[in-house]
């Protein structure tokens, strides 16, 4: 964690910067409201909305056929490639953008406009080309908006309040997930293995995109108008104008390599990547598991209910552990314990695959308690290990790779397992292996967190 002197030095380096002071309850809400909107829009896309929409373009006798699973996997890979390369660039640019409008706001506004422009395409997706184009525009907008927005937190939050703010981040994230999943389950819950209406899927998916886009628009207005910004150091700006091309390239290479020389940054990055790989495997295929293995007719409703049970527990644990983490010497053991809860829930899908209906309620709560604590405390820990707060945008952009790399690997690994095993008539075993791999990656993350130094 940064010392008081470190923070004073950072503040003094920003010419005309607003002094970082404690946030009030209102300040916390204004700063973190956009997390709610962004997650309300994205939470149900992978587990509910996109798998249902795939039926419109890749027809089959059943939902979740091997062809649909493969298409979903390649769609996830394409999305992850965008999410891998864009955030570090946007984060770096936002660190260095001068002007009275702020260094983060321009990218928040540009990204928000692209998200709004994607909505008509997704609402009226009459063909696979329009559907993919709409998703690409949505992802492009979010990967411009999110790196700049997340950098507002190290900009505006003092070190002694990071855990509390991370609790708000976690709470808003989880509440957004609840709203998004609830809305998707309500609109698309009538889709089942035995009967579904193409017109209903198209119309109700369009309603989902329109409603969540409106929520994002409200969050953007509150953020742009309500959050004050720090301005970039003028002296650094002038110094870099005088640098030659060779010196500038060397400086950029040094800045990209520098974070990996920090032990804690590297350790937390690797353990987070392991956890996100487990989470991606678990969430990507759970709806198809309910449909094809459990043979649950209303599998979308069941997926939504389980997710909301998990998120209900996550809201409580996220806020509580976020505040408590400011009062403990080390956040890493708390994150490790939270990850073990997630591993136990995933492991139950492997050991008791035929008795899950009776266990879904407690499983959802246990997973949610772990997920909430991880979401809030893990965010505070990630800010703690940043090598430099002045370059928070760039470092957090690099940090995003701990999420995007797993989302590239997860569909590759999951589709290979399911295609190879389920294709030979062992469908249950294929999903057991996928969920078993998820539990393994959760446990590796839990163990790795214990090696993070103070």
N, C-alpha and C positions, 0 to 999 in steps of 0.2 A: 504494500500500500504506500502511496506517496505521503511524504512528510508534509507538515505545515509549511516548511520553508520551500519545498518543491512546488507546492501549489502557489505560494506567493510569487516564486520566480516565474512560473508559467503565466500567471495573471499579468505580471509586470511586462512580459515580453509582448503582449498583445496591445498595440497602440490603440488607445481609445476603447479598450475592452471594458465590458460591464463586469464589475466585481462579482465573483461567484459567492453567493450567499445562500443560506438555507431556504428551501422551498416551503411555502405554506401548503395547506391542504388544497386550496384552489390552484396554486401553482403546479402542484403535482398532477392534478386532473387535466389542466390545460396542456401540460407537457406530454402527457401519456395518452390522451384521448384517441389519437390517431392509431395507436396500437390496437384499440378495440375495433375500429373500422376496418383496418387492413386484415385482421384475423377473421372478422366476420365474413369478409369476402373470400378468403382463401381456405379457411378451415375445412369446408365440406367439398372443395373441388376434387381432391384426390380420392377420398373414401366414398363419396356419394355421387356428386354431380357429373363429373367426367365419365366414370364407369357407366352411368345411366345413359349419358349422351352418346357414348360409343355405339350403343345398340342402334342408333339412328343411321350410322354409316357403315358398320360392319355387322351385317345381319347374321343371325344364328338361331338355332332352335332353343337355345338357352342363354341366359345372361351369364357372362363369365366364361365363355368358351376359350379354348387355347389361343385362337386367333385374336380375340379381344384382349386377353392378358398380354400377348406379345405387343399389340398396338399400344396399350397403356404403358408398357415398359419402355418402348422406344420414344413415346411422347414424354415420359419423365426424363429420359436421357437428354433429349433435345432441350427441354426446359432447364435442366441442370447446367448444360454447357453455357447458356446465356447467363445463368446465375453465378457461374464460376469466374468469368472474365470481366464482367461489367462492374460489379461493386467495388473492387480495388481501384479501378480507374476513376469512378465517380467519387469515391472517398478521397482520393488524392486531389482531384480537381476542387472539391468542396473545401479542402483544407487551405487552398491557395487562391480562392476567389475573392477579390476585393470588391468594394462597392457598398453603397449605403443600404441596399436591399438585403445585405447579409451574405455570408458565404455558403450557408446551407439552403436558404429559401429558394434560390433560383432552380436548384435541382429538384426540390420538393414540388415546386409548381410545374416544372416540365414533366416530371414523372407522373404527377397527378393528371395532367392534361392527356397524356397517352393512355392512362387507365380509363379515363372518360371516353376517349375515342374508340377504345376496344369494345365498349359496351354494345353499341348498335350491331357490330359484327357478331358478337356472341348471342345476342337476343334473337337475331334473324339468321342464325347459322343453318342455311338450307342445304349446304354441301360440306363435304369434308375439307375442301380448300378454304372456305370461309371460316369454318370452325377453327382450323389450325392457325389461320392468319389472325383471328381474334385473340386466341390464346397467346400467340407470339407477341402481339402488341401489348396485351395485358402484362405479360412477363417483362417485356422491355420497360414499360412504365414503372413497374414495381421495383425493378432492379436499378432504376435511376432514383426513384423516390426514397426507398428504404435506406441505402447507405448514408444519404445526407440526413435523413430523419434520425436514425439511431445515433449519429454523431452529436446531436443536440444534447444527449444525456451527459457524456463526459464534459461537454462545454458548459452546461448549466447546473450541474449537481456537485456540491462539495463532497470531498472524500468521505467524511463522517456520516453522510446521508445516502451513500450508494446502496446499501442494503435495503433501506426503506423505499428508495425509488425503484429498485429492482422488484420489490414487492408490488408496487403499483404497475410496473411493466408486466409482471406475471399475471396480476389480477385482471388488467385490461385485456391482455392476450387471451386469457382463459375465458373471460366473459364474452369476448368476441367469438371465440370458438363455439361457445354454447349457443349464441344467437345464430351463427352461420349453420351449425349442424342441425339445430332445431328447425330453422327455416327450410333447409334442404329436406329433412325428414318429413316435414309437413307437406311440402310441395310434391315430392317424388316418392312418398311412402307407399303409394298404390302400385308401384312397379314391383312385380314378383316373378318367380320362376315360371309360373304357369300362364300368366296373362299380363300384358302391358299394352298401353296405347301409345303409338308413335306420336300422335298429335298432342297428347297430354305431356309427354316427356319434353317435346320441343317447346310448348307454351310455358310450362312451369319452370323449366330451366331458364327460359328467358326472363321470367319474373324474378328468379333468384339473382341473376346478373344485374337487373335493373335496380332492385332494392338495395343490394350490397354496394353498388356503385354510388347510390345516393348517400349511404352512410360514409363512404370514403370521401365524398365531396364535402360533407359537413365537417369531418375530421380535418381535412385540408384547410378549410377556412379558419377553423379555430386555431390550428397550429401556426399558419402564416400570419394571422392577425394578433395572436395572443402570446407567442413566445418571442422574447427579445433575444438578440444574437450578439455574439462577440465578433469583432472585426479582425481580419488577419493582420499580422505584424507588417507595418509599412516598410520598416527597415529591411526585413528579409525579402520583401517584394522587390525593392530597389536593388538589393545585392544580387538577386538572381537575374535581374534584367541585364547586369553587366557580365554575367558568366558567358564563356564561350560554349559552343555546342559540345565539345569533348568533355569539358568540366561538368556540364549539365547532365550528360549521359552517365558519367561516372557517379555523380551524386545520386541520381535516380536508382542506379544499380545498388549502391550502398544502402539506400533507404529501403529497398525491397528485401535485401538480405538481412538487414539489421534485426528485425523482430525475431528471427530464428536463432540468433545468438543469445537470446534471453531464455534461460532454462524453464522458468515458470510458464512463459508464453507458449513455448513449444510443447510442454507437458500437458497443459490445459487444452491446447489445440488438438493434440492427438487423442486425448481421452474424450473430448467432446465429439470428435469425428467418429470415434467408435460408438458412442451413445447414439448419435444421429443415424448411423448405419443400421443399428438395431431398431430404432424407431421407424425408419423408412421401410424396412422389411416388414415390420409388424403392421403398420398402418396401410401399406399399399395393397395388401392382399386379404385383409380381414373381411371385407364385404364379400369377396368372391368365396372365401372360406365358408361363411354363413350360407351362401347360396348353393354351392356345389358339394360341400362336405356335410354340413348340418342339414341341408335341404329345408331350410326355413323359407316359407313362402314369402313372408313380409320381411325379407332380409335387410332392406334399407331402413325400415323402422327399427329393427333390432340393432343395427349398426349405430343409428343415431342415438338410441336410448343408452347403449353401453358407453358411447362417447360422452354423452351428457352426464352420466353418472360419474365417469372418471373426472370430468371437468368440474363437477360440483365439489368433489374432494380437493381438486387442485386449487380452486379459488381460496379455500380456507388455508391450506398448507402454504400456498404461495405468499399470501399476505403475512401470515404469522412468522414463517421462517425468514422472510425478507427482512422484517424489522429486527428479529432476533440475531440475524447474521452480523448486524452492525455492532453487536455487543460481545461477540466471540472473537478469539484471537485468530482462528483459522476457519475459513468458509469451506475448504475442500472436504473435510470429513462429513459435513452436512450434505454436500452434493453426492458423496459416495454412498451414504445411507439411502438417500432418495433414489439413486440409480438401482440399488439392490431391490427395492420395492417393485420397480418396473421389470426387473429381470424375473422375479418370482411370478408376476402376473403372466408374462410371456411363456414361462416354463410350464405353467398350468395348461396352456393350450397344447403342449406336447404330451404331457403325462396323462391328462384326462380329456382327450378330444371328444369322447362320446358322452360326457356328462357335464358339458359346459353350461347348458341352460340353467341348471340349478346353481351354478357358481358365478354367473355373469354379474350379479349385483355386487357381491363382495370383491370380485376381481376388478370391476370397474373402479370401485372406491380405493382399493389398495394401489392400483396403477395411478389413479388420479392424485393421491396423496404424494406419491413419489414424483410424479411429473410436475406438480405445482411447486414443490420445494426445489426441484432442480431448475425449473424455469426462472424463479426469482433469484435464488442464491447463486445459481450458475451465471446469470447475467452480471451480478455484482462482482463475482470472481473474475469474469472476463475483462471488466474495466480495471480491476486491481492489477492485472498482469500486463496491461498495455505498456510497451516500452516508453511511450511519450504521449502525454495528453495533447500537446500542441499538434501532433499528427494523428489525432484520434480517428479522423475520417479514413485515412489511408490504412492504418492498422486494423480498424474494424472491417474495412473492405477485404483485406487479406484474411481476417478472421472468418468472414463469411464462407470461405472455402471449406471450413470445418463442417458446414452444413451442406454445401453444394456437391462436394466430392462424394460423400456418402449417397446422395440422391442420384448420382450417376452410377455408382457401383451397385446399389440395392436392386434396381430393376434388372440389371444384367445378371446378378447372382440369383435373384428370385425367379426370373423367367427361365434361366438355364435349369434350375432345380425342378421347377414345376413341369416344364416341357419334357425333361428327361425321365422323370419319375412318374408323373401323372399320365404322360403319353403312353406308358407301358401298363396302364391300368391300375396304378397305385396312387390314386389321387390323394387319399388321406395322408399317406406317407410323405408325399411331396410338400403338403402344407405343414406337416409336423417338422420336416427338415428346415423349412423357411423360418418357422417360429422358434425352433431350437437354435438356429443361427442368430436370431434376434436376441434371445436370452443370453447367448454366449458373448455377444458384443456388449450388451448391457453390463455383464459381470466384468469384462475386461476394462470397461470405462470406470466402474466402481473401484477396482483395484488400482488403476492408474492414478485416480484422484488422490489416493493416500500418499503418493510420492511427490505431490506439489509442496514446495517449501513455503515457509512463512513469508 
